[in-house]
Amino acid sequence: MSDAVIWVEAEVRDRLATLADARGMSIAGLLQEFAESTLTEEERREAFARRQQQDRAAGS
């Protein structure tokens, strides 16, 4: 894995550090967790459509 630099305001960095510390992780870990668990609007629509299709198939 390679590192990247993300520029944020000092207040945002401090908030991220507080959140990460409260979870016992690094800021990088917090951001990775966020990126892996947050869906885009399109991903939410696709997941909803899949659930509807599965529900219809289970009800048939």
mmCIF file as Biopython writes it, N, C-alpha, C and O atoms, coordinates in Angstrom:
data_model
#
loop_
_atom_site.group_PDB
_atom_site.id
_atom_site.type_symbol
_atom_site.label_atom_id
_atom_site.label_alt_id
_atom_site.label_comp_id
_atom_site.label_asym_id
_atom_site.label_entity_id
_atom_site.label_seq_id
_atom_site.pdbx_PDB_ins_code
_atom_site.Cartn_x
_atom_site.Cartn_y
_atom_site.Cartn_z
_atom_site.occupancy
_atom_site.B_iso_or_equiv
_atom_site.auth_seq_id
_atom_site.auth_asym_id
_atom_site.pdbx_PDB_model_num
ATOM 1   N N  . MET A ? 1  ? 0.849   -1.173  0.000  1.0 0.0 1  A 1 
ATOM 2   C CA . MET A ? 1  ? 0.000   0.000   0.000  1.0 0.0 1  A 1 
ATOM 3   C C  . MET A ? 1  ? 0.892   1.233   0.000  1.0 0.0 1  A 1 
ATOM 4   O O  . MET A ? 1  ? 1.884   1.289   0.728  1.0 0.0 1  A 1 
ATOM 5   N N  . SER A ? 2  ? 0.545   2.204   -0.804 1.0 0.0 2  A 1 
ATOM 6   C CA . SER A ? 2  ? 1.308   3.442   -0.822 1.0 0.0 2  A 1 
ATOM 7   C C  . SER A ? 2  ? 0.573   4.504   -0.022 1.0 0.0 2  A 1 
ATOM 8   O O  . SER A ? 2  ? -0.644  4.451   0.155  1.0 0.0 2  A 1 
ATOM 9   N N  . ASP A ? 3  ? 1.332   5.451   0.447  1.0 0.0 3  A 1 
ATOM 10  C CA . ASP A ? 3  ? 0.756   6.545   1.229  1.0 0.0 3  A 1 
ATOM 11  C C  . ASP A ? 3  ? 0.335   7.676   0.308  1.0 0.0 3  A 1 
ATOM 12  O O  . ASP A ? 3  ? 0.839   7.805   -0.807 1.0 0.0 3  A 1 
ATOM 13  N N  . ALA A ? 4  ? -0.589  8.488   0.785  1.0 0.0 4  A 1 
ATOM 14  C CA . ALA A ? 4  ? -1.030  9.676   0.066  1.0 0.0 4  A 1 
ATOM 15  C C  . ALA A ? 4  ? -1.172  10.807  1.072  1.0 0.0 4  A 1 
ATOM 16  O O  . ALA A ? 4  ? -1.387  10.574  2.262  1.0 0.0 4  A 1 
ATOM 17  N N  . VAL A ? 5  ? -1.053  12.000  0.593  1.0 0.0 5  A 1 
ATOM 18  C CA . VAL A ? 5  ? -1.224  13.174  1.443  1.0 0.0 5  A 1 
ATOM 19  C C  . VAL A ? 5  ? -2.559  13.811  1.103  1.0 0.0 5  A 1 
ATOM 20  O O  . VAL A ? 5  ? -2.854  14.063  -0.066 1.0 0.0 5  A 1 
ATOM 21  N N  . ILE A ? 6  ? -3.363  14.071  2.122  1.0 0.0 6  A 1 
ATOM 22  C CA . ILE A ? 6  ? -4.641  14.758  1.953  1.0 0.0 6  A 1 
ATOM 23  C C  . ILE A ? 6  ? -4.574  16.026  2.794  1.0 0.0 6  A 1 
ATOM 24  O O  . ILE A ? 6  ? -4.361  15.970  4.005  1.0 0.0 6  A 1 
ATOM 25  N N  . TRP A ? 7  ? -4.756  17.155  2.148  1.0 0.0 7  A 1 
ATOM 26  C CA . TRP A ? 7  ? -4.685  18.426  2.854  1.0 0.0 7  A 1 
ATOM 27  C C  . TRP A ? 7  ? -6.070  18.806  3.378  1.0 0.0 7  A 1 
ATOM 28  O O  . TRP A ? 7  ? -7.038  18.881  2.620  1.0 0.0 7  A 1 
ATOM 29  N N  . VAL A ? 8  ? -6.143  19.042  4.685  1.0 0.0 8  A 1 
ATOM 30  C CA . VAL A ? 8  ? -7.383  19.500  5.319  1.0 0.0 8  A 1 
ATOM 31  C C  . VAL A ? 8  ? -7.035  20.619  6.285  1.0 0.0 8  A 1 
ATOM 32  O O  . VAL A ? 8  ? -5.880  20.793  6.673  1.0 0.0 8  A 1 
ATOM 33  N N  . GLU A ? 9  ? -8.039  21.361  6.657  1.0 0.0 9  A 1 
ATOM 34  C CA . GLU A ? 9  ? -7.852  22.417  7.657  1.0 0.0 9  A 1 
ATOM 35  C C  . GLU A ? 9  ? -7.397  21.786  8.967  1.0 0.0 9  A 1 
ATOM 36  O O  . GLU A ? 9  ? -7.701  20.624  9.240  1.0 0.0 9  A 1 
ATOM 37  N N  . ALA A ? 10 ? -6.676  22.542  9.768  1.0 0.0 10 A 1 
ATOM 38  C CA . ALA A ? 10 ? -6.160  22.038  11.042 1.0 0.0 10 A 1 
ATOM 39  C C  . ALA A ? 10 ? -7.292  21.547  11.941 1.0 0.0 10 A 1 
ATOM 40  O O  . ALA A ? 10 ? -7.129  20.560  12.658 1.0 0.0 10 A 1 
ATOM 41  N N  . GLU A ? 11 ? -8.426  22.223  11.909 1.0 0.0 11 A 1 
ATOM 42  C CA . GLU A ? 11 ? -9.559  21.821  12.747 1.0 0.0 11 A 1 
ATOM 43  C C  . GLU A ? 11 ? -10.087 20.457  12.321 1.0 0.0 11 A 1 
ATOM 44  O O  . GLU A ? 11 ? -10.477 19.648  13.163 1.0 0.0 11 A 1 
ATOM 45  N N  . VAL A ? 12 ? -10.100 20.204  11.025 1.0 0.0 12 A 1 
ATOM 46  C CA . VAL A ? 12 ? -10.563 18.903  10.517 1.0 0.0 12 A 1 
ATOM 47  C C  . VAL A ? 12 ? -9.572  17.828  10.936 1.0 0.0 12 A 1 
ATOM 48  O O  . VAL A ? 12 ? -9.974  16.761  11.400 1.0 0.0 12 A 1 
ATOM 49  N N  . ARG A ? 13 ? -8.290  18.097  10.779 1.0 0.0 13 A 1 
ATOM 50  C CA . ARG A ? 13 ? -7.265  17.139  11.205 1.0 0.0 13 A 1 
ATOM 51  C C  . ARG A ? 13 ? -7.400  16.815  12.680 1.0 0.0 13 A 1 
ATOM 52  O O  . ARG A ? 13 ? -7.316  15.653  13.076 1.0 0.0 13 A 1 
ATOM 53  N N  . ASP A ? 14 ? -7.609  17.844  13.497 1.0 0.0 14 A 1 
ATOM 54  C CA . ASP A ? 14 ? -7.753  17.623  14.933 1.0 0.0 14 A 1 
ATOM 55  C C  . ASP A ? 14 ? -8.993  16.789  15.241 1.0 0.0 14 A 1 
ATOM 56  O O  . ASP A ? 14 ? -8.959  15.925  16.117 1.0 0.0 14 A 1 
ATOM 57  N N  . ARG A ? 15 ? -10.069 17.039  14.538 1.0 0.0 15 A 1 
ATOM 58  C CA . ARG A ? 15 ? -11.299 16.266  14.749 1.0 0.0 15 A 1 
ATOM 59  C C  . ARG A ? 15 ? -11.090 14.811  14.342 1.0 0.0 15 A 1 
ATOM 60  O O  . ARG A ? 15 ? -11.510 13.898  15.053 1.0 0.0 15 A 1 
ATOM 61  N N  . LEU A ? 16 ? -10.443 14.596  13.203 1.0 0.0 16 A 1 
ATOM 62  C CA . LEU A ? 16 ? -10.145 13.237  12.771 1.0 0.0 16 A 1 
ATOM 63  C C  . LEU A ? 16 ? -9.263  12.521  13.791 1.0 0.0 16 A 1 
ATOM 64  O O  . LEU A ? 16 ? -9.472  11.342  14.076 1.0 0.0 16 A 1 
ATOM 65  N N  . ALA A ? 17 ? -8.285  13.228  14.336 1.0 0.0 17 A 1 
ATOM 66  C CA . ALA A ? 17 ? -7.410  12.636  15.346 1.0 0.0 17 A 1 
ATOM 67  C C  . ALA A ? 17 ? -8.201  12.258  16.588 1.0 0.0 17 A 1 
ATOM 68  O O  . ALA A ? 17 ? -7.966  11.198  17.168 1.0 0.0 17 A 1 
ATOM 69  N N  . THR A ? 18 ? -9.129  13.100  17.003 1.0 0.0 18 A 1 
ATOM 70  C CA . THR A ? 18 ? -9.965  12.812  18.172 1.0 0.0 18 A 1 
ATOM 71  C C  . THR A ? 18 ? -10.825 11.585  17.927 1.0 0.0 18 A 1 
ATOM 72  O O  . THR A ? 18 ? -10.916 10.706  18.784 1.0 0.0 18 A 1 
ATOM 73  N N  . LEU A ? 19 ? -11.463 11.523  16.749 1.0 0.0 19 A 1 
ATOM 74  C CA . LEU A ? 19 ? -12.308 10.377  16.418 1.0 0.0 19 A 1 
ATOM 75  C C  . LEU A ? 19 ? -11.491 9.093   16.341 1.0 0.0 19 A 1 
ATOM 76  O O  . LEU A ? 19 ? -11.909 8.052   16.850 1.0 0.0 19 A 1 
ATOM 77  N N  . ALA A ? 20 ? -10.336 9.169   15.710 1.0 0.0 20 A 1 
ATOM 78  C CA . ALA A ? 20 ? -9.485  7.992   15.583 1.0 0.0 20 A 1 
ATOM 79  C C  . ALA A ? 20 ? -9.005  7.524   16.949 1.0 0.0 20 A 1 
ATOM 80  O O  . ALA A ? 20 ? -9.025  6.328   17.239 1.0 0.0 20 A 1 
ATOM 81  N N  . ASP A ? 21 ? -8.579  8.447   17.778 1.0 0.0 21 A 1 
ATOM 82  C CA . ASP A ? 21 ? -8.089  8.101   19.115 1.0 0.0 21 A 1 
ATOM 83  C C  . ASP A ? 21 ? -9.188  7.433   19.937 1.0 0.0 21 A 1 
ATOM 84  O O  . ASP A ? 21 ? -8.930  6.470   20.658 1.0 0.0 21 A 1 
ATOM 85  N N  . ALA A ? 22 ? -10.403 7.941   19.828 1.0 0.0 22 A 1 
ATOM 86  C CA . ALA A ? 22 ? -11.521 7.369   20.579 1.0 0.0 22 A 1 
ATOM 87  C C  . ALA A ? 22 ? -11.802 5.929   20.153 1.0 0.0 22 A 1 
ATOM 88  O O  . ALA A ? 22 ? -12.345 5.142   20.929 1.0 0.0 22 A 1 
ATOM 89  N N  . ARG A ? 23 ? -11.434 5.589   18.927 1.0 0.0 23 A 1 
ATOM 90  C CA . ARG A ? 23 ? -11.648 4.231   18.418 1.0 0.0 23 A 1 
ATOM 91  C C  . ARG A ? 23 ? -10.382 3.381   18.496 1.0 0.0 23 A 1 
ATOM 92  O O  . ARG A ? 23 ? -10.374 2.222   18.081 1.0 0.0 23 A 1 
ATOM 93  N N  . GLY A ? 24 ? -9.316  3.970   19.031 1.0 0.0 24 A 1 
ATOM 94  C CA . GLY A ? 24 ? -8.070  3.234   19.171 1.0 0.0 24 A 1 
ATOM 95  C C  . GLY A ? 24 ? -7.396  2.929   17.845 1.0 0.0 24 A 1 
ATOM 96  O O  . GLY A ? 24 ? -6.789  1.871   17.676 1.0 0.0 24 A 1 
ATOM 97  N N  . MET A ? 25 ? -7.504  3.861   16.906 1.0 0.0 25 A 1 
ATOM 98  C CA . MET A ? 25 ? -6.918  3.647   15.589 1.0 0.0 25 A 1 
ATOM 99  C C  . MET A ? 25 ? -6.242  4.918   15.111 1.0 0.0 25 A 1 
ATOM 100 O O  . MET A ? 25 ? -6.350  5.973   15.736 1.0 0.0 25 A 1 
ATOM 101 N N  . SER A ? 26 ? -5.550  4.799   13.999 1.0 0.0 26 A 1 
ATOM 102 C CA . SER A ? 26 ? -4.895  5.960   13.393 1.0 0.0 26 A 1 
ATOM 103 C C  . SER A ? 26 ? -5.898  6.720   12.524 1.0 0.0 26 A 1 
ATOM 104 O O  . SER A ? 26 ? -6.980  6.220   12.217 1.0 0.0 26 A 1 
ATOM 105 N N  . ILE A ? 27 ? -5.520  7.926   12.137 1.0 0.0 27 A 1 
ATOM 106 C CA . ILE A ? 27 ? -6.356  8.681   11.200 1.0 0.0 27 A 1 
ATOM 107 C C  . ILE A ? 27 ? -6.455  7.918   9.887  1.0 0.0 27 A 1 
ATOM 108 O O  . ILE A ? 27 ? -7.524  7.864   9.279  1.0 0.0 27 A 1 
ATOM 109 N N  . ALA A ? 28 ? -5.345  7.326   9.445  1.0 0.0 28 A 1 
ATOM 110 C CA . ALA A ? 28 ? -5.372  6.541   8.199  1.0 0.0 28 A 1 
ATOM 111 C C  . ALA A ? 28 ? -6.363  5.391   8.318  1.0 0.0 28 A 1 
ATOM 112 O O  . ALA A ? 28 ? -7.121  5.128   7.384  1.0 0.0 28 A 1 
ATOM 113 N N  . GLY A ? 29 ? -6.365  4.712   9.446  1.0 0.0 29 A 1 
ATOM 114 C CA . GLY A ? 29 ? -7.307  3.618   9.662  1.0 0.0 29 A 1 
ATOM 115 C C  . GLY A ? 29 ? -8.743  4.103   9.673  1.0 0.0 29 A 1 
ATOM 116 O O  . GLY A ? 29 ? -9.631  3.454   9.121  1.0 0.0 29 A 1 
ATOM 117 N N  . LEU A ? 30 ? -8.968  5.244   10.303 1.0 0.0 30 A 1 
ATOM 118 C CA . LEU A ? 30 ? -10.309 5.834   10.341 1.0 0.0 30 A 1 
ATOM 119 C C  . LEU A ? 30 ? -10.789 6.168   8.936  1.0 0.0 30 A 1 
ATOM 120 O O  . LEU A ? 30 ? -11.932 5.877   8.584  1.0 0.0 30 A 1 
ATOM 121 N N  . LEU A ? 31 ? -9.926  6.775   8.136  1.0 0.0 31 A 1 
ATOM 122 C CA . LEU A ? 31 ? -10.301 7.130   6.769  1.0 0.0 31 A 1 
ATOM 123 C C  . LEU A ? 31 ? -10.524 5.889   5.917  1.0 0.0 31 A 1 
ATOM 124 O O  . LEU A ? 31 ? -11.423 5.865   5.077  1.0 0.0 31 A 1 
ATOM 125 N N  . GLN A ? 32 ? -9.713  4.861   6.129  1.0 0.0 32 A 1 
ATOM 126 C CA . GLN A ? 32 ? -9.907  3.615   5.386  1.0 0.0 32 A 1 
ATOM 127 C C  . GLN A ? 32 ? -11.247 2.989   5.745  1.0 0.0 32 A 1 
ATOM 128 O O  . GLN A ? 32 ? -11.984 2.543   4.866  1.0 0.0 32 A 1 
ATOM 129 N N  . GLU A ? 33 ? -11.563 2.956   7.044  1.0 0.0 33 A 1 
ATOM 130 C CA . GLU A ? 33 ? -12.846 2.406   7.486  1.0 0.0 33 A 1 
ATOM 131 C C  . GLU A ? 33 ? -14.004 3.177   6.871  1.0 0.0 33 A 1 
ATOM 132 O O  . GLU A ? 33 ? -14.980 2.581   6.414  1.0 0.0 33 A 1 
ATOM 133 N N  . PHE A ? 34 ? -13.897 4.496   6.858  1.0 0.0 34 A 1 
ATOM 134 C CA . PHE A ? 34 ? -14.932 5.336   6.265  1.0 0.0 34 A 1 
ATOM 135 C C  . PHE A ? 34 ? -15.101 5.033   4.782  1.0 0.0 34 A 1 
ATOM 136 O O  . PHE A ? 34 ? -16.222 4.865   4.300  1.0 0.0 34 A 1 
ATOM 137 N N  . ALA A ? 35 ? -13.984 4.963   4.060  1.0 0.0 35 A 1 
ATOM 138 C CA . ALA A ? 35 ? -14.043 4.731   2.615  1.0 0.0 35 A 1 
ATOM 139 C C  . ALA A ? 35 ? -14.629 3.367   2.286  1.0 0.0 35 A 1 
ATOM 140 O O  . ALA A ? 35 ? -15.340 3.223   1.291  1.0 0.0 35 A 1 
ATOM 141 N N  . GLU A ? 36 ? -14.341 2.367   3.108  1.0 0.0 36 A 1 
ATOM 142 C CA . GLU A ? 36 ? -14.831 1.021   2.848  1.0 0.0 36 A 1 
ATOM 143 C C  . GLU A ? 36 ? -16.298 0.846   3.224  1.0 0.0 36 A 1 
ATOM 144 O O  . GLU A ? 36 ? -16.973 -0.030  2.683  1.0 0.0 36 A 1 
ATOM 145 N N  . SER A ? 37 ? -16.794 1.663   4.137  1.0 0.0 37 A 1 
ATOM 146 C CA . SER A ? 37 ? -18.156 1.456   4.629  1.0 0.0 37 A 1 
ATOM 147 C C  . SER A ? 37 ? -19.171 2.470   4.097  1.0 0.0 37 A 1 
ATOM 148 O O  . SER A ? 37 ? -20.368 2.322   4.342  1.0 0.0 37 A 1 
ATOM 149 N N  . THR A ? 38 ? -18.720 3.479   3.384  1.0 0.0 38 A 1 
ATOM 150 C CA . THR A ? 38 ? -19.619 4.518   2.901  1.0 0.0 38 A 1 
ATOM 151 C C  . THR A ? 38 ? -19.928 4.286   1.428  1.0 0.0 38 A 1 
ATOM 152 O O  . THR A ? 38 ? -19.026 4.174   0.598  1.0 0.0 38 A 1 
ATOM 153 N N  . LEU A ? 39 ? -21.211 4.217   1.122  1.0 0.0 39 A 1 
ATOM 154 C CA . LEU A ? 39 ? -21.657 3.976   -0.247 1.0 0.0 39 A 1 
ATOM 155 C C  . LEU A ? 39 ? -21.983 5.288   -0.946 1.0 0.0 39 A 1 
ATOM 156 O O  . LEU A ? 39 ? -22.427 6.250   -0.320 1.0 0.0 39 A 1 
ATOM 157 N N  . THR A ? 40 ? -21.755 5.310   -2.251 1.0 0.0 40 A 1 
ATOM 158 C CA . THR A ? 40 ? -22.207 6.437   -3.057 1.0 0.0 40 A 1 
ATOM 159 C C  . THR A ? 40 ? -23.710 6.299   -3.274 1.0 0.0 40 A 1 
ATOM 160 O O  . THR A ? 40 ? -24.289 5.255   -2.976 1.0 0.0 40 A 1 
ATOM 161 N N  . GLU A ? 41 ? -24.330 7.331   -3.781 1.0 0.0 41 A 1 
ATOM 162 C CA . GLU A ? 41 ? -25.763 7.271   -4.079 1.0 0.0 41 A 1 
ATOM 163 C C  . GLU A ? 41 ? -26.048 6.155   -5.081 1.0 0.0 41 A 1 
ATOM 164 O O  . GLU A ? 41 ? -27.022 5.418   -4.929 1.0 0.0 41 A 1 
ATOM 165 N N  . GLU A ? 42 ? -25.213 6.030   -6.090 1.0 0.0 42 A 1 
ATOM 166 C CA . GLU A ? 42 ? -25.402 4.977   -7.089 1.0 0.0 42 A 1 
ATOM 167 C C  . GLU A ? 42 ? -25.271 3.591   -6.453 1.0 0.0 42 A 1 
ATOM 168 O O  . GLU A ? 42 ? -26.059 2.698   -6.766 1.0 0.0 42 A 1 
ATOM 169 N N  . GLU A ? 43 ? -24.302 3.397   -5.579 1.0 0.0 43 A 1 
ATOM 170 C CA . GLU A ? 43 ? -24.136 2.114   -4.904 1.0 0.0 43 A 1 
ATOM 171 C C  . GLU A ? 43 ? -25.338 1.796   -4.020 1.0 0.0 43 A 1 
ATOM 172 O O  . GLU A ? 43 ? -25.749 0.640   -3.925 1.0 0.0 43 A 1 
ATOM 173 N N  . ARG A ? 44 ? -25.906 2.822   -3.369 1.0 0.0 44 A 1 
ATOM 174 C CA . ARG A ? 44 ? -27.105 2.605   -2.542 1.0 0.0 44 A 1 
ATOM 175 C C  . ARG A ? 44 ? -28.284 2.179   -3.403 1.0 0.0 44 A 1 
ATOM 176 O O  . ARG A ? 44 ? -29.028 1.272   -3.031 1.0 0.0 44 A 1 
ATOM 177 N N  . ARG A ? 45 ? -28.459 2.828   -4.553 1.0 0.0 45 A 1 
ATOM 178 C CA . ARG A ? 45 ? -29.558 2.458   -5.458 1.0 0.0 45 A 1 
ATOM 179 C C  . ARG A ? 45 ? -29.390 1.030   -5.959 1.0 0.0 45 A 1 
ATOM 180 O O  . ARG A ? 45 ? -30.357 0.270   -6.015 1.0 0.0 45 A 1 
ATOM 181 N N  . GLU A ? 46 ? -28.157 0.662   -6.325 1.0 0.0 46 A 1 
ATOM 182 C CA . GLU A ? 46 ? -27.907 -0.695  -6.810 1.0 0.0 46 A 1 
ATOM 183 C C  . GLU A ? 46 ? -28.179 -1.727  -5.717 1.0 0.0 46 A 1 
ATOM 184 O O  . GLU A ? 46 ? -28.773 -2.771  -5.990 1.0 0.0 46 A 1 
ATOM 185 N N  . ALA A ? 47 ? -27.757 -1.452  -4.494 1.0 0.0 47 A 1 
ATOM 186 C CA . ALA A ? 47 ? -27.994 -2.376  -3.380 1.0 0.0 47 A 1 
ATOM 187 C C  . ALA A ? 47 ? -29.489 -2.506  -3.112 1.0 0.0 47 A 1 
ATOM 188 O O  . ALA A ? 47 ? -29.980 -3.603  -2.846 1.0 0.0 47 A 1 
ATOM 189 N N  . PHE A ? 48 ? -30.215 -1.390  -3.180 1.0 0.0 48 A 1 
ATOM 190 C CA . PHE A ? 48 ? -31.658 -1.415  -2.976 1.0 0.0 48 A 1 
ATOM 191 C C  . PHE A ? 48 ? -32.338 -2.259  -4.053 1.0 0.0 48 A 1 
ATOM 192 O O  . PHE A ? 48 ? -33.224 -3.063  -3.762 1.0 0.0 48 A 1 
ATOM 193 N N  . ALA A ? 49 ? -31.908 -2.061  -5.303 1.0 0.0 49 A 1 
ATOM 194 C CA . ALA A ? 49 ? -32.491 -2.829  -6.409 1.0 0.0 49 A 1 
ATOM 195 C C  . ALA A ? 49 ? -32.203 -4.321  -6.239 1.0 0.0 49 A 1 
ATOM 196 O O  . ALA A ? 49 ? -33.072 -5.151  -6.508 1.0 0.0 49 A 1 
ATOM 197 N N  . ARG A ? 50 ? -30.997 -4.668  -5.797 1.0 0.0 50 A 1 
ATOM 198 C CA . ARG A ? 50 ? -30.667 -6.083  -5.569 1.0 0.0 50 A 1 
ATOM 199 C C  . ARG A ? 50 ? -31.540 -6.668  -4.471 1.0 0.0 50 A 1 
ATOM 200 O O  . ARG A ? 50 ? -32.022 -7.794  -4.596 1.0 0.0 50 A 1 
ATOM 201 N N  . ARG A ? 51 ? -31.752 -5.908  -3.385 1.0 0.0 51 A 1 
ATOM 202 C CA . ARG A ? 51 ? -32.611 -6.395  -2.286 1.0 0.0 51 A 1 
ATOM 203 C C  . ARG A ? 51 ? -34.036 -6.594  -2.768 1.0 0.0 51 A 1 
ATOM 204 O O  . ARG A ? 51 ? -34.677 -7.586  -2.421 1.0 0.0 51 A 1 
ATOM 205 N N  . GLN A ? 52 ? -34.534 -5.669  -3.556 1.0 0.0 52 A 1 
ATOM 206 C CA . GLN A ? 52 ? -35.892 -5.819  -4.082 1.0 0.0 52 A 1 
ATOM 207 C C  . GLN A ? 52 ? -35.994 -7.067  -4.953 1.0 0.0 52 A 1 
ATOM 208 O O  . GLN A ? 52 ? -36.966 -7.818  -4.866 1.0 0.0 52 A 1 
ATOM 209 N N  . GLN A ? 53 ? -34.984 -7.281  -5.793 1.0 0.0 53 A 1 
ATOM 210 C CA . GLN A ? 53 ? -34.984 -8.452  -6.672 1.0 0.0 53 A 1 
ATOM 211 C C  . GLN A ? 53 ? -34.918 -9.735  -5.843 1.0 0.0 53 A 1 
ATOM 212 O O  . GLN A ? 53 ? -35.613 -10.701 -6.159 1.0 0.0 53 A 1 
ATOM 213 N N  . GLN A ? 54 ? -34.108 -9.764  -4.803 1.0 0.0 54 A 1 
ATOM 214 C CA . GLN A ? 54 ? -33.998 -10.927 -3.944 1.0 0.0 54 A 1 
ATOM 215 C C  . GLN A ? 54 ? -35.312 -11.171 -3.210 1.0 0.0 54 A 1 
ATOM 216 O O  . GLN A ? 54 ? -35.743 -12.315 -3.065 1.0 0.0 54 A 1 
ATOM 217 N N  . ASP A ? 55 ? -35.953 -10.088 -2.743 1.0 0.0 55 A 1 
ATOM 218 C CA . ASP A ? 55 ? -37.233 -10.229 -2.038 1.0 0.0 55 A 1 
ATOM 219 C C  . ASP A ? 55 ? -38.303 -10.804 -2.959 1.0 0.0 55 A 1 
ATOM 220 O O  . ASP A ? 55 ? -39.092 -11.660 -2.557 1.0 0.0 55 A 1 
ATOM 221 N N  . ARG A ? 56 ? -38.318 -10.317 -4.211 1.0 0.0 56 A 1 
ATOM 222 C CA . ARG A ? 56 ? -39.294 -10.825 -5.186 1.0 0.0 56 A 1 
ATOM 223 C C  . ARG A ? 56 ? -39.025 -12.310 -5.474 1.0 0.0 56 A 1 
ATOM 224 O O  . ARG A ? 56 ? -39.959 -13.108 -5.560 1.0 0.0 56 A 1 
ATOM 225 N N  . ALA A ? 57 ? -37.752 -12.671 -5.622 1.0 0.0 57 A 1 
ATOM 226 C CA . ALA A ? 57 ? -37.399 -14.065 -5.902 1.0 0.0 57 A 1 
ATOM 227 C C  . ALA A ? 57 ? -37.760 -14.956 -4.719 1.0 0.0 57 A 1 
ATOM 228 O O  . ALA A ? 57 ? -38.203 -16.088 -4.915 1.0 0.0 57 A 1 
ATOM 229 N N  . ALA A ? 58 ? -37.582 -14.474 -3.513 1.0 0.0 58 A 1 
ATOM 230 C CA . ALA A ? 58 ? -37.890 -15.266 -2.324 1.0 0.0 58 A 1 
ATOM 231 C C  . ALA A ? 58 ? -39.407 -15.401 -2.155 1.0 0.0 58 A 1 
ATOM 232 O O  . ALA A ? 58 ? -39.882 -16.398 -1.611 1.0 0.0 58 A 1 
ATOM 233 N N  . GLY A ? 59 ? -40.156 -14.423 -2.608 1.0 0.0 59 A 1 
ATOM 234 C CA . GLY A ? 59 ? -41.612 -14.459 -2.474 1.0 0.0 59 A 1 
ATOM 235 C C  . GLY A ? 59 ? -42.306 -15.247 -3.559 1.0 0.0 59 A 1 
ATOM 236 O O  . GLY A ? 59 ? -43.498 -15.533 -3.443 1.0 0.0 59 A 1 
ATOM 237 N N  . SER A ? 60 ? -41.591 -15.609 -4.614 1.0 0.0 60 A 1 
ATOM 238 C CA . SER A ? 60 ? -42.208 -16.337 -5.731 1.0 0.0 60 A 1 
ATOM 239 C C  . SER A ? 60 ? -42.428 -17.788 -5.406 1.0 0.0 60 A 1 
ATOM 240 O O  . SER A ? 60 ? -42.937 -18.537 -6.239 1.0 0.0 60 A 1 
#
